[in-house]
Amino acid sequence: MASPSELTHTGQKFYGAMAPLVEDDADYGYATSILCGALAAMFDQVADLSRDTDESPGWGVITDPERTPFIQWLAQFPGVVIPGGVDEATAREWLRSTDGRNRGTPAAIEGAAKSFLTGSKTVLMIERFGGSAYALQVTTLESETPDPARVEAAIRAQKPAGIVLTYSTISGGDYKTLRDTHTNYADVKATFADYADLRSEPERT
């Protein structure tokens, strides 16, 4: 049996509107409740999206990146192109972090890379790489990069046209790794030939 308590929000509104007819509904297997549930099923999705709730006003849910059931639809407004084949969590992260209006900015490039990283999602970025205004270097950690090709593709989708990208992964870490594995700056200078050498393997002693 489908009791009124099992009806959706819209179904309960239908049922309530038929109050004069439902006094004996339980005696007839909740026939009116079942009818209201069947009718409400045609309207439930739109009604749930359009009605006011404690979390948001009517229709607010579809414009909320955290809750919208229509991620691809919402992404078109800020100009975000979500890669095909990603899961829902990644799609939401992509929508939050790679705002199409900010495409080409360091924040968008970093956000795109992080969408496909794990762990602490470390992204090391050098603009004007090698002294060129048209060169960019982005590096991620091997241990946090399950699919380097996908990360590089994500970065290329965000970088400005005309900027030459150099992307790679390293087995090392960050400055914390450097600090934890070396006694002082003299030790660092004695270990690494230059900054590029340091960046490639900061844990080397």
C-alpha positions in Angstrom: 0.0 0.0 0.0 1.1 3.6 -0.7 0.2 5.6 2.4 0.2 9.4 2.1 3.4 9.6 4.2 5.2 7.8 1.3 4.3 10.4 -1.3 6.7 13.0 -2.6 6.3 16.7 -1.8 4.2 17.2 -4.9 2.2 14.1 -4.3 1.3 15.2 -0.8 0.1 18.6 -2.1 -2.2 16.7 -4.6 -3.4 14.5 -1.8 -4.0 17.5 0.5 -6.1 19.2 -2.2 -8.4 16.1 -2.3 -9.0 16.1 1.5 -12.8 15.9 1.3 -12.4 12.6 -0.7 -9.8 10.8 1.4 -11.4 10.2 4.8 -11.9 6.5 4.1 -8.8 6.1 1.8 -7.1 3.6 4.1 -10.2 1.3 3.8 -9.7 1.2 0.1 -6.0 0.4 0.0 -5.1 4.1 -0.2 -6.4 4.2 -3.8 -6.4 8.0 -3.8 -2.9 8.2 -2.5 -1.7 5.8 -5.2 -3.5 8.0 -7.8 -1.9 11.2 -6.4 1.6 9.5 -6.5 1.1 8.5 -10.1 0.0 12.0 -11.1 2.9 13.6 -9.2 5.5 11.4 -10.9 5.0 13.4 -14.0 5.8 16.7 -12.3 8.2 15.7 -9.4 11.5 16.6 -11.1 10.4 20.1 -12.2 8.5 20.7 -9.0 11.5 19.8 -6.8 13.8 22.1 -8.8 11.5 25.0 -8.9 10.1 25.2 -5.4 11.7 27.2 -2.6 13.6 25.2 0.0 15.7 26.1 3.1 18.8 25.7 1.0 17.9 27.9 -1.9 15.0 29.8 -3.6 13.1 28.2 -6.5 15.4 27.1 -9.4 18.4 27.9 -7.2 19.6 24.3 -7.1 20.2 24.1 -10.9 22.7 27.1 -10.7 24.6 25.7 -7.7 27.8 23.8 -8.9 27.6 21.7 -5.8 24.0 20.4 -6.2 22.9 20.9 -9.8 21.9 17.6 -11.6 22.7 19.3 -14.9 26.4 19.9 -14.7 27.1 20.2 -18.4 24.1 22.5 -18.9 25.3 24.9 -16.1 28.9 24.8 -17.4 27.9 26.5 -20.7 27.1 29.8 -19.0 30.6 30.6 -17.7 32.1 29.0 -20.8 33.5 25.9 -19.1 34.0 22.8 -21.3 34.0 19.7 -19.1 36.1 16.9 -20.6 34.2 13.8 -21.7 34.3 10.6 -19.6 35.0 12.2 -16.3 33.0 11.2 -13.2 30.6 13.5 -11.4 33.0 14.6 -8.7 35.6 15.6 -11.3 33.0 17.4 -13.4 32.0 19.5 -10.4 35.6 20.3 -9.5 36.2 21.3 -13.1 33.2 23.6 -13.1 34.4 25.2 -9.9 38.0 25.7 -10.7 38.3 26.4 -14.5 35.8 29.2 -15.0 35.7 29.8 -18.7 35.9 33.6 -18.2 39.2 33.1 -16.5 40.6 30.6 -19.1 44.3 31.2 -19.6 45.0 32.5 -16.1 47.4 30.7 -13.7 44.5 29.8 -11.4 42.5 28.1 -14.3 45.6 26.2 -15.5 46.3 25.0 -12.0 42.7 24.1 -11.4 42.6 22.1 -14.6 45.7 20.1 -13.6 44.4 19.5 -10.1 41.2 17.9 -11.4 43.2 14.8 -12.4 45.7 14.7 -9.6 45.6 12.8 -6.3 46.9 13.4 -2.8 47.9 17.0 -2.1 47.5 17.8 -5.8 50.8 19.7 -6.1 51.2 21.8 -9.2 54.5 23.7 -9.7 54.2 26.4 -12.3 56.8 28.8 -13.8 55.6 31.6 -16.0 58.0 33.1 -18.5 59.9 29.9 -18.4 63.5 30.3 -19.5 63.1 34.1 -19.7 60.5 33.9 -22.5 57.2 35.7 -22.2 55.7 33.0 -24.4 56.9 29.9 -22.4 55.2 28.1 -19.5 56.5 25.2 -17.4 54.1 23.1 -15.4 55.3 20.2 -13.2 53.4 17.7 -11.1 54.5 14.9 -8.8 54.7 11.4 -10.3 53.1 9.9 -7.1 50.1 12.2 -7.6 49.7 11.9 -11.3 48.0 8.7 -12.4 47.5 9.8 -16.0 50.1 12.4 -17.1 48.7 12.6 -20.6 45.3 13.6 -19.3 46.8 16.2 -17.0 48.8 17.7 -19.9 45.7 17.7 -22.1 43.7 19.6 -19.4 46.5 22.2 -19.1 46.6 22.7 -22.8 42.9 23.3 -22.9 43.3 26.2 -20.5 46.6 27.8 -21.5 46.5 30.9 -23.7 47.1 30.5 -27.4 50.7 31.1 -28.4 52.1 30.0 -25.1 54.6 27.1 -25.4 53.9 24.6 -22.7 56.6 22.4 -21.1 54.9 19.8 -18.9 56.6 17.0 -16.9 56.3 15.0 -13.8 59.0 14.7 -11.1 59.6 12.1 -8.5 60.6 14.7 -5.9 58.6 17.0 -3.8 58.4 20.6 -2.7 60.4 22.9 -0.4 59.3 20.9 2.6 60.9 17.9 1.0 64.1 20.0 0.4 64.1 21.2 4.0 63.6 17.8 5.4 66.4 16.2 3.4 69.1 18.8 3.7 70.9 20.4 6.7 71.3 23.9 5.4 71.6 26.1 2.3 75.3 25.2 1.9 74.2 21.6 1.7 71.7 22.4 -1.0 74.3 24.3 -3.0 76.7 21.4 -2.8 74.1 18.9 -4.0 72.5 20.7 -6.9 74.1 22.2 -10.0 71.3 24.8 -10.5 67.7 25.5 -9.7 66.4 23.3 -12.6 68.5 20.4 -11.1 66.9 21.1 -7.7 63.4 21.1 -9.0 63.8 17.7 -10.8 64.8 15.8 -7.7 64.6 17.9 -4.4 64.9 14.8 -2.2 68.4 13.9 -3.5 71.1 14.0 -0.9 
